[in-house]
């Protein structure tokens, strides 16, 4: 008699839990959750439980990888897809907002110039909407072609940035998110580990603070409560990201949204600086929250 999906899965998970007894509790729980989610997803897609468990491999090998900072390949791939979809969805929303700003409410119009749509007609609005459509494509693309679709979208947005007629520089945050949806899952799948990724993310989070410190040191920015507060917050977030604290990514994502939207409602000479910084924080926060395989403790 063939074992049922539930009984076979529970037996496998029990063996895996036993093998993980020497691993840190948070690591063990994350790996178990990843494997369970992968089994549920794969069997729902029609794969047999025997095929799924064979693909995951020996529980002892999985436990050994977990201690070394790795995760099961098939489970890792499933969460890479989830992360890619999260980044693509956020990129699509930011792309639509950017297209609207670039076409109908550019910073140039605020400073007294004509709107892009007045200068070039509705064609520029269609061109500005192209990045949003491109980055949304992975959301409806079959799994096997999703990474390719994300890469094509990233290249498309990068090309649009070089077109001043479409307000290209405004699309840099969209490009950040688009490239992250390609590079970050591939980075983690390569087994390079989370420590390097956290270090790079921490440096990126700290970038605005470094810019403010440089500005205050050179006299370009007056020393005041706001610059000092931004510097302190960025420094604290960078440390939390480096330590892999999940709330740090939530805060980073929220600050990115606030900076991006705030720059729209209060545009000025620093519009692009806040717009780009907001996009950077959105990318880091979304990348950290996109999949459980990120290695961020819950």
LUMDO-735360 format. One line per 2 residues: for each residue x, y, z of N, C-alpha, C. Coordinates in pm, whole numbers, padded with zeros to 5 digits, always signed. Example, Ala and Ser with C-alpha at 12.3 -4.5 7.8 and 13.67 -1.06 7.14 Angstrom:
2
+01319/-00569/+00780/+01230/-00450/+00780/+01320/-00330/+00780 | +01285/-00225/+00708/+01367/-00106/+00714/+01290/+00003/+00787
REM end
This chain:
298
+00085/-00120/+00000/+00000/+00000/+00000/+00088/+00125/+00000 | +00059/+00217/-00089/+00138/+00340/-00100/+00110/+00431/+00019
+00212/+00493/+00075/+00189/+00585/+00188/+00114/+00709/+00141 | +00030/+00766/+00230/-00039/+00888/+00195/+00059/+01005/+00196
+00018/+01114/+00131/+00105/+01232/+00125/+00136/+01281/+00266 | +00031/+01289/+00351/+00050/+01343/+00485/+00142/+01255/+00567
+00121/+01124/+00563/+00202/+01036/+00646/+00347/+01034/+00600 | +00370/+01031/+00469/+00507/+01031/+00417/+00577/+01163/+00449
+00503/+01273/+00435/+00562/+01404/+00462/+00595/+01419/+00611 | +00502/+01376/+00696/+00524/+01389/+00840/+00640/+01301/+00885
+00653/+01184/+00826/+00765/+01097/+00860/+00897/+01161/+00820 | +00899/+01220/+00700/+01020/+01286/+00652/+01055/+01405/+00742
+00954/+01486/+00776/+00977/+01603/+00860/+01023/+01563/+01000 | +00971/+01451/+01051/+01015/+01404/+01182/+01162/+01363/+01179
+01202/+01297/+01071/+01343/+01261/+01056/+01431/+01385/+01045 | +01381/+01483/+00971/+01457/+01606/+00953/+01471/+01680/+01085
+01361/+01684/+01162/+01366/+01752/+01293/+01468/+01685/+01384 | +01472/+01553/+01379/+01569/+01479/+01461/+01712/+01511/+01420
+01735/+01522/+01290/+01870/+01551/+01240/+01911/+01694/+01273 | +01812/+01782/+01289/+01840/+01923/+01315/+01854/+01955/+01464
+01854/+01854/+01548/+01853/+01879/+01693/+01977/+01955/+01740 | +02087/+01946/+01664/+02208/+02017/+01706/+02218/+02157/+01646
+02125/+02191/+01557/+02125/+02323/+01494/+02055/+02423/+01585 | +02083/+02553/+01572/+02010/+02654/+01649/+01860/+02642/+01625
+01782/+02666/+01727/+01637/+02645/+01718/+01575/+02727/+01606 | +01616/+02854/+01595/+01558/+02939/+01491/+01589/+02885/+01352
+01711/+02835/+01334/+01750/+02778/+01206/+01670/+02653/+01175 | +01656/+02567/+01275/+01580/+02443/+01256/+01436/+02471/+01219
+01372/+02566/+01288/+01232/+02597/+01260/+01216/+02656/+01121 | +01311/+02741/+01080/+01304/+02800/+00947/+01317/+02694/+00839
+01414/+02602/+00856/+01434/+02495/+00758/+01312/+02406/+00750 | +01256/+02367/+00864/+01137/+02283/+00866/+01019/+02351/+00798
+01002/+02480/+00824/+00892/+02554/+00761/+00911/+02562/+00610 | +01036/+02584/+00568/+01066/+02590/+00424/+01036/+02458/+00356
+01079/+02349/+00418/+01059/+02216/+00358/+00910/+02182/+00354 | +00839/+02210/+00462/+00696/+02181/+00463/+00623/+02261/+00354
+00657/+02390/+00342/+00593/+02474/+00240/+00624/+02421/+00100 | +00746/+02376/+00080/+00784/+02324/-00051/+00707/+02196/-00083
+00694/+02107/+00015/+00620/+01983/-00006/+00475/+02013/-00042 | +00414/+02106/+00032/+00274/+02142/+00005/+00258/+02199/-00136
+00349/+02287/-00174/+00341/+02350/-00306/+00364/+02250/-00418 | +00465/+02165/-00401/+00499/+02069/-00507/+00389/+01965/-00526
+00333/+01913/-00416/+00226/+01814/-00429/+00099/+01877/-00484 | +00075/+02005/-00450/-00041/+02075/-00506/-00029/+02093/-00657
+00096/+02098/-00705/+00119/+02110/-00849/+00110/+01976/-00921 | +00085/+01868/-00846/+00065/+01739/-00910/+00181/+01642/-00900
+00291/+01683/-00836/+00405/+01592/-00821/+00376/+01489/-00713 | +00426/+01368/-00731/+00405/+01264/-00631/+00491/+01293/-00509
+00445/+01246/-00394/+00520/+01271/-00271/+00657/+01205/-00276 | +00664/+01087/-00340/+00794/+01019/-00351/+00893/+01101/-00433
+00844/+01163/-00540/+00930/+01245/-00626/+00977/+01369/-00551 | +00886/+01430/-00475/+00920/+01551/-00399/+01026/+01521/-00294
+01005/+01414/-00218/+01099/+01380/-00110/+01234/+01337/-00167 | +01231/+01270/-00283/+01357/+01232/-00346/+01435/+01356/-00390
+01362/+01457/-00438/+01427/+01580/-00479/+01489/+01656/-00364 | +01424/+01646/-00246/+01479/+01714/-00128/+01606/+01645/-00078
+01611/+01514/-00091/+01731/+01442/-00049/+01725/+01391/+00093 | +01835/+01337/+00140/+01846/+01277/+00272/+01834/+01384/+00381
+01748/+01364/+00481/+01735/+01461/+00590/+01869/+01492/+00658 | +01955/+01392/+00668/+02086/+01415/+00731/+02169/+01515/+00651
+02161/+01506/+00518/+02236/+01599/+00433/+02179/+01740/+00445 | +02047/+01747/+00455/+01983/+01878/+00472/+02028/+01942/+00603
+02032/+01862/+00710/+02074/+01914/+00839/+02218/+01962/+00834 | +02303/+01889/+00763/+02444/+01930/+00751/+02455/+02062/+00677
+02374/+02078/+00572/+02373/+02205/+00499/+02323/+02318/+00586 | +02222/+02288/+00669/+02164/+02391/+00756/+02266/+02444/+00854
+02344/+02356/+00911/+02448/+02397/+01006/+02551/+02485/+00937 | +02574/+02458/+00808/+02671/+02537/+00732/+02613/+02661/+00669
+02484/+02687/+00695/+02421/+02809/+00643/+02343/+02788/+00516 | +02330/+02664/+00470/+02257/+02638/+00347/+02113/+02599/+00375
+02037/+02575/+00267/+01900/+02527/+00277/+01879/+02427/+00166 | +01776/+02340/+00175/+01750/+02244/+00070/+01729/+02312/-00064
+01789/+02259/-00168/+01787/+02325/-00299/+01646/+02349/-00349 | +01560/+02245/-00346/+01426/+02261/-00401/+01343/+02358/-00318
+01354/+02350/-00185/+01281/+02444/-00100/+01332/+02585/-00121 | +01464/+02600/-00136/+01524/+02731/-00161/+01468/+02790/-00290
+01458/+02706/-00395/+01409/+02753/-00523/+01265/+02800/-00513 | +01182/+02728/-00436/+01042/+02768/-00419/+01032/+02906/-00356
+01114/+02933/-00254/+01108/+03063/-00188/+01174/+03172/-00272 | +01271/+03132/-00357/+01325/+03229/-00452/+01214/+03281/-00541
+01125/+03191/-00584/+01014/+03233/-00670/+00922/+03329/-00595 | +00893/+03297/-00466/+00808/+03385/-00387/+00871/+03523/-00376
+00999/+03527/-00347/+01070/+03653/-00332/+01068/+03731/-00463 | +01087/+03662/-00572/+01087/+03726/-00703/+00952/+03791/-00732
+00844/+03722/-00694/+00710/+03776/-00715/+00684/+03898/-00629 | +00731/+03895/-00504/+00714/+04011/-00416/+00785/+04133/-00474
+00909/+04114/-00516/+00986/+04225/-00573/+00923/+04275/-00702 | +00873/+04184/-00786/+00810/+04224/-00912/+00682/+04303/-00885
+00604/+04261/-00784/+00479/+04331/-00753/+00508/+04473/-00703 | +00606/+04487/-00614/+00641/+04620/-00563/+00696/+04706/-00676
+00778/+04647/-00762/+00834/+04721/-00875/+00724/+04770/-00967 | +00621/+04688/-00988/+00510/+04728/-01075/+00434/+04847/-01017
+00410/+04845/-00885/+00340/+04957/-00820/+00423/+05085/-00830 | +00553/+05073/-00797/+00641/+05190/-00806/+00651/+05237/-00951
+00649/+05144/-01045/+00655/+05181/-01186/+00534/+05261/-01230 | +00416/+05222/-01184/+00294/+05297/-01219/+00297/+05438/-01160
+00340/+05448/-01035/+00351/+05580/-00971/+00452/+05666/-01047 | +00566/+05605/-01083/+00670/+05678/-01154/+00622/+05724/-01290
+00549/+05638/-01360/+00498/+05674/-01492/+00404/+05795/-01483 | +00321/+05796/-01380/+00229/+05908/-01361/+00304/+06037/-01334
+00405/+06028/-01246/+00484/+06146/-01213/+00562/+06195/-01336 | +00625/+06102/-01406/+00707/+06140/-01521/+00625/+06205/-01631
+00501/+06162/-01646/+00418/+06213/-01757/+00338/+06336/-01720 | +00278/+06336/-01601/+00180/+06438/-01568/+00219/+06531/-01453
+00324/+06494/-01376/+00358/+06576/-01260/+00507/+06566/-01233 | +00585/+06608/-01328/+00730/+06599/-01312/+00780/+06713/-01224
+00897/+06696/-01163/+00956/+06805/-01084/+00976/+06931/-01167 | +00997/+06915/-01299/+01016/+07031/-01385/+00893/+07119/-01385
+00774/+07056/-01387/+00650/+07134/-01387/+00635/+07211/-01256 | +00679/+07151/-01146/+00670/+07218/-01017/+00759/+07342/-01015
+00874/+07334/-01084/+00967/+07445/-01085/+00938/+07546/-01196 | +00826/+07524/-01268/+00786/+07623/-01366/+00791/+07579/-01510
+00841/+07460/-01539/+00849/+07411/-01676/+00720/+07344/-01717 | +00716/+07297/-01842/+00599/+07226/-01892/+00604/+07080/-01852
+00485/+07022/-01841/+00479/+06879/-01814/+00526/+06802/-01937 | +00577/+06681/-01914/+00625/+06599/-02026/+00513/+06571/-02125
+00391/+06548/-02075/+00280/+06517/-02164/+00242/+06639/-02249 | +00266/+06761/-02195/+00238/+06881/-02273/+00343/+06902/-02381
+00466/+06862/-02351/+00575/+06882/-02447/+00574/+06778/-02558 | +00542/+06652/-02523/+00558/+06544/-02620/+00430/+06468/-02651
+00320/+06502/-02585/+00193/+06435/-02613/+00176/+06306/-02533 | +00064/+06237/-02558/+00032/+06117/-02484/+00128/+06003/-02512
+00202/+06012/-02620/+00298/+05905/-02652/+00400/+05889/-02540 | +00437/+06000/-02476/+00535/+05990/-02368/+00476/+05917/-02248
+00344/+05930/-02227/+00278/+05860/-02118/+00282/+05709/-02142 | +00262/+05669/-02268/+00269/+05527/-02302/+00410/+05474/-02284
+00509/+05554/-02323/+00648/+05513/-02306/+00683/+05501/-02159 | +00634/+05595/-02079/+00663/+05593/-01935/+00597/+05474/-01867
+00487/+05425/-01925/+00418/+05310/-01865/+00486/+05178/-01899 | +00576/+05179/-01998/+00643/+05056/-02041/+00718/+04985/-01929
+00796/+05056/-01845/+00865/+04986/-01734/+00770/+04915/-01640 | +00655/+04980/-01607/+00559/+04917/-01516/+00505/+04788/-01575
+00476/+04790/-01705/+00426/+04670/-01772/+00534/+04562/-01775 | +00657/+04603/-01802/+00768/+04507/-01812/+00793/+04437/-01679
+00801/+04516/-01569/+00833/+04456/-01439/+00717/+04374/-01384 | +00595/+04397/-01436/+00480/+04318/-01392/+00473/+04185/-01466
+00546/+04171/-01576/+00539/+04049/-01657/+00569/+03921/-01579 | +00671/+03920/-01489/+00697/+03796/-01415/+00579/+03747/-01331
+00486/+03835/-01298/+00371/+03796/-01219/+00279/+03701/-01294 | +00283/+03706/-01428/+00194/+03621/-01509/+00274/+03525/-01598
+00405/+03523/-01580/+00490/+03436/-01661/+00501/+03298/-01598 | +00498/+03190/-01676/+00519/+03055/-01620/+00649/+03047/-01543
+00654/+02964/-01442/+00767/+02958/-01351/+00900/+02939/-01422 | +00902/+02850/-01518/+01030/+02818/-01582/+01089/+02936/-01657
+01005/+03034/-01694/+01053/+03150/-01768/+01054/+03277/-01683 | +01028/+03263/-01553/+01009/+03382/-01469/+01138/+03462/-01453
+01250/+03393/-01431/+01377/+03465/-01414/+01416/+03535/-01543 | +01395/+03469/-01656/+01424/+03532/-01785/+01337/+03655/-01805
+01209/+03644/-01771/+01118/+03758/-01783/+01162/+03874/-01694 | +01206/+03841/-01572/+01253/+03946/-01480/+01378/+04013/-01535
+01467/+03935/-01597/+01589/+03992/-01653/+01558/+04085/-01770 | +01465/+04043/-01856/+01423/+04128/-01969/+01362/+04257/-01917
+01282/+04247/-01812/+01220/+04366/-01753/+01326/+04461/-01699 | +01427/+04407/-01630/+01533/+04490/-01574/+01609/+04563/-01683
+01639/+04494/-01792/+01709/+04556/-01904/+01622/+04664/-01966 | +01492/+04637/-01980/+01400/+04734/-02039/+01396/+04863/-01958
+01385/+04850/-01826/+01381/+04969/-01740/+01513/+05045/-01748 | +01624/+04973/-01755/+01755/+05038/-01765/+01765/+05119/-01894
+01710/+05067/-02002/+01711/+05140/-02130/+01626/+05266/-02120 | +01510/+05255/-02055/+01421/+05371/-02040/+01489/+05482/-01960
+01572/+05444/-01863/+01642/+05545/-01784/+01727/+05635/-01873 | +01778/+05580/-01981/+01864/+05657/-02072/+01784/+05746/-02166
+01650/+05742/-02157/+01566/+05822/-02246/+01509/+05941/-02170 | +01569/+06059/-02182/+01523/+06176/-02105/+01380/+06217/-02137
+01332/+06181/-02255/+01197/+06219/-02293/+01094/+06154/-02202 | +01129/+06040/-02140/+01035/+05969/-02053/+01064/+05996/-01905
+01144/+06098/-01874/+01181/+06123/-01735/+01262/+06009/-01679 | +01359/+05963/-01759/+01431/+05840/-01730/+01487/+05827/-01591
+01548/+05933/-01537/+01613/+05922/-01406/+01514/+05888/-01294 | +01388/+05918/-01316/+01288/+05885/-01215/+01270/+05735/-01200
+01310/+05658/-01302/+01287/+05514/-01301/+01399/+05435/-01234 | +01496/+05504/-01176/+01605/+05433/-01109/+01555/+05343/-00996
+01459/+05388/-00910/+01407/+05294/-00808/+01342/+05170/-00869 | +01272/+05188/-00981/+01210/+05072/-01048/+01319/+04977/-01097
+01428/+05035/-01150/+01540/+04952/-01196/+01604/+04877/-01079 | +01618/+04943/-00964/+01673/+04877/-00846/+01592/+04753/-00811
+01460/+04770/-00805/+01372/+04659/-00769/+01374/+04550/-00876 | +01378/+04592/-01003/+01379/+04495/-01112/+01506/+04410/-01111
+01621/+04474/-01094/+01747/+04400/-01090/+01755/+04314/-00964 | +01700/+04364/-00852/+01700/+04284/-00729/+01620/+04156/-00747
+01509/+04162/-00822/+01428/+04043/-00844/+01502/+03937/-00925 | +01608/+03979/-00995/+01690/+03885/-01073/+01811/+03840/-00991
+01882/+03937/-00934/+02012/+03909/-00873/+02000/+03844/-00735 | +01911/+03894/-00650/+01905/+03846/-00512/+01870/+03697/-00503
+01765/+03649/-00573/+01738/+03504/-00567/+01853/+03421/-00622 | +01917/+03466/-00729/+02030/+03392/-00785/+02148/+03390/-00688
+02168/+03501/-00619/+02278/+03510/-00521/+02257/+03407/-00412 | +02138/+03402/-00357/+02111/+03309/-00248/+02112/+03165/-00296
+02062/+03143/-00417/+02061/+03007/-00471/+02202/+02956/-00495 | +02296/+03047/-00517/+02434/+03006/-00545/+02504/+02956/-00420
+02441/+02977/-00302/+02500/+02930/-00178/+02609/+03020/-00124 | +02611/+03146/-00164/+02714/+03237/-00118/+02693/+03277/+00029
+02577/+03244/+00084/+02553/+03270/+00226/+02485/+03404/+00250 | +02426/+03415/+00368/+02350/+03535/+00401/+02437/+03644/+00463
+02552/+03607/+00518/+02634/+03709/+00586/+02682/+03815/+00489 | +02728/+03773/+00372/+02775/+03870/+00273/+02659/+03957/+00228
+02542/+03892/+00205/+02425/+03968/+00160/+02386/+04071/+00266 | +02385/+04031/+00393/+02349/+04124/+00500/+02448/+04240/+00507
+02576/+04210/+00487/+02677/+04316/+00492/+02654/+04416/+00379 | +02626/+04368/+00259/+02600/+04457/+00146/+02474/+04539/+00171
+02370/+04475/+00226/+02245/+04547/+00256/+02268/+04654/+00362 | +02349/+04621/+00463/+02377/+04718/+00570/+02451/+04840/+00514
+02546/+04817/+00425/+02619/+04927/+00364/+02524/+05016/+00284 | +02431/+04952/+00211/+02335/+05029/+00131/+02242/+05111/+00221
+02199/+05051/+00333/+02113/+05124/+00427/+02187/+05243/+00486 | +02316/+05228/+00506/+02397/+05333/+00567/+02432/+05445/+00468
+02415/+05419/+00338/+02456/+05516/+00236/+02397/+05656/+00258 | +02265/+05671/+00282/+02212/+05807/+00305/+02277/+05877/+00423
+02306/+05801/+00530/+02371/+05862/+00647/+02510/+05910/+00611 | +02582/+05830/+00533/+02716/+05871/+00490/+02710/+05997/+00404
+02607/+06006/+00319/+02590/+06125/+00236/+02564/+06248/+00322 | +02479/+06231/+00423/+02449/+06343/+00513/+02574/+06384/+00592
+02648/+06285/+00640/+02770/+06316/+00715/+02870/+06391/+00627 | +02882/+06346/+00502/+02971/+06415/+00410/+02926/+06557/+00384
+02793/+06574/+00368/+02740/+06708/+00345/+02761/+06800/+00463 | +02742/+06748/+00585/+02762/+06830/+00704/+02910/+06863/+00724
+02996/+06766/+00692/+03140/+06789/+00708/+03190/+06894/+00610 | +03132/+06898/+00490/+03176/+06993/+00389/+03106/+07128/+00400
+03003/+07134/+00483/+02928/+07258/+00497/+02814/+07272/+00398 | +02796/+07173/+00309/+02688/+07179/+00211/+02552/+07161/+00279
+02550/+07089/+00391/+02427/+07067/+00468/+02449/+07121/+00608 | +02357/+07206/+00653/+02368/+07263/+00786/+02340/+07156/+00891
+02418/+07157/+00998/+02396/+07062/+01107/+02266/+07100/+01177 | +02175/+07003/+01184/+02046/+07029/+01246/+01985/+06900/+01297
+01864/+06911/+01352/+01797/+06794/+01409/+01769/+06689/+01303 | +01717/+06732/+01185/+01678/+06637/+01082/+01796/+06558/+01027
+01906/+06623/+00985/+02021/+06546/+00935/+02077/+06451/+01039 | +02086/+06497/+01165/+02139/+06411/+01271/+02046/+06292/+01296
+01913/+06318/+01296/+01816/+06212/+01319/+01823/+06107/+01208 | +01833/+06152/+01084/+01842/+06059/+00971/+01968/+05974/+00982
+02077/+06038/+01020/+02204/+05965/+01036/+02195/+05858/+01144 | +02136/+05893/+01258/+02124/+05799/+01370/+02033/+05682/+01332
+01919/+05712/+01269/+01825/+05607/+01228/+01890/+05513/+01128 | +01959/+05570/+01029/+02025/+05486/+00927/+02132/+05397/+00989
+02207/+05453/+01085/+02312/+05375/+01152/+02251/+05259/+01230 | +02143/+05288/+01304/+02077/+05182/+01381/+02019/+05074/+01291
+01957/+05114/+01180/+01902/+05017/+01086/+02012/+04931/+01024 | +02123/+04995/+00989/+02233/+04922/+00927/+02284/+04812/+01021
+02296/+04844/+01150/+02342/+04745/+01247/+02241/+04631/+01259 | +02111/+04666/+01264/+02006/+04564/+01276/+02002/+04474/+01153
+02019/+04533/+01034/+02022/+04454/+00911/+02142/+04361/+00911 | +02255/+04412/+00955/+02377/+04330/+00961/+02359/+04210/+01053
+02282/+04230/+01160/+02256/+04122/+01255/+02143/+04031/+01209 | +02077/+04067/+01099/+01970/+03984/+01045/+01839/+03994/+01118
+01808/+04110/+01175/+01683/+04128/+01249/+01569/+04159/+01152 | +01470/+04072/+01151/+01359/+04088/+01057/+01287/+04222/+01067
+01260/+04274/+01190/+01193/+04405/+01199/+01270/+04516/+01127 | +01402/+04501/+01116/+01481/+04603/+01047/+01439/+04615/+00902
+01404/+04502/+00839/+01361/+04506/+00699/+01222/+04567/+00686 | +01136/+04542/+00786/+01003/+04602/+00786/+01015/+04754/+00795
+01100/+04801/+00887/+01120/+04945/+00904/+01184/+05006/+00779 | +01281/+04936/+00722/+01347/+04986/+00601/+01247/+04999/+00486
+01161/+04899/+00471/+01059/+04904/+00366/+00963/+05021/+00389 | +00921/+05040/+00515/+00830/+05150/+00548/+00894/+05285/+00524
+01020/+05300/+00565/+01090/+05427/+00543/+01108/+05455/+00394 | +01131/+05349/+00316/+01143/+05366/+00171/+01014/+05418/+00111
+00901/+05363/+00157/+00771/+05410/+00107/+00746/+05555/+00146 | +00779/+05588/+00271/+00759/+05726/+00319/+00846/+05824/+00241
+00973/+05790/+00221/+01065/+05879/+00149/+01021/+05898/+00005 | +00979/+05789/-00059/+00936/+05797/-00198/+00811/+05882/-00214
+00708/+05852/-00135/+00583/+05927/-00144/+00600/+06069/-00094 | +00682/+06086/+00011/+00704/+06220/+00064/+00770/+06312/-00036
+00860/+06258/-00115/+00926/+06341/-00216/+00828/+06385/-00325 | +00723/+06306/-00347/+00622/+06341/-00447/+00536/+06457/-00399
+00494/+06451/-00272/+00404/+06553/-00219/+00477/+06679/-00174 | +00608/+06671/-00159/+00684/+06790/-00121/+00811/+06798/-00206
+00794/+06815/-00339/+00910/+06816/-00427/+00993/+06942/-00408 | +01118/+06931/-00435/+01208/+07044/-00424/+01340/+07011/-00488
+01443/+07084/-00449/+01574/+07063/-00510/+01631/+06925/-00477 | +01590/+06867/-00363/+01638/+06736/-00324/+01541/+06625/-00361
+01449/+06654/-00452/+01347/+06556/-00492/+01410/+06424/-00533 | +01504/+06428/-00628/+01563/+06304/-00679/+01642/+06230/-00571
+01709/+06306/-00483/+01787/+06241/-00378/+01697/+06157/-00287 | +01583/+06215/-00244/+01490/+06141/-00159/+01421/+06030/-00238
+01391/+06056/-00365/+01326/+05957/-00451/+01415/+05833/-00467 | +01544/+05856/-00494/+01637/+05744/-00511/+01663/+05672/-00379
+01680/+05751/-00270/+01702/+05688/-00140/+01582/+05603/-00099 | +01462/+05654/-00127/+01341/+05576/-00099/+01338/+05448/-00178
+01378/+05454/-00305/+01382/+05335/-00387/+01483/+05233/-00336 | +01597/+05283/-00289/+01700/+05194/-00234/+01648/+05122/-00110
+01582/+05195/-00020/+01527/+05135/+00102/+01414/+05038/+00068 | +01331/+05072/-00029/+01225/+04979/-00072/+01285/+04848/-00120
+01392/+04858/-00198/+01456/+04739/-00254/+01514/+04651/-00144 | +01584/+04713/-00048/+01645/+04635/+00060/+01538/+04571/+00147
+01437/+04650/+00185/+01331/+04596/+00270/+01255/+04484/+00203 | +01220/+04502/+00076/+01146/+04398/+00003/+01230/+04273/-00017
+01359/+04291/-00042/+01448/+04176/-00060/+01459/+04095/+00068 | +01461/+04164/+00181/+01474/+04095/+00309/+01348/+04026/+00353
+01232/+04074/+00308/+01105/+04017/+00351/+01044/+03925/+00246 | +01105/+03919/+00129/+01043/+03847/+00017/+01036/+03699/+00034
+01128/+03637/+00106/+01127/+03491/+00120/+01187/+03449/+00251 | +01140/+03338/+00305/+01191/+03290/+00432/+01333/+03238/+00420
+01377/+03212/+00296/+01512/+03161/+00277/+01618/+03268/+00289 | +01574/+03392/+00319/+01670/+03502/+00331/+01764/+03484/+00448
+01726/+03403/+00542/+01812/+03383/+00658/+01790/+03487/+00765 | +01673/+03553/+00761/+01640/+03654/+00862/+01556/+03589/+00969
+01598/+03594/+01094/+01520/+03534/+01201/+01384/+03597/+01213 | +01285/+03515/+01244/+01151/+03570/+01262/+01136/+03628/+01401
REM end
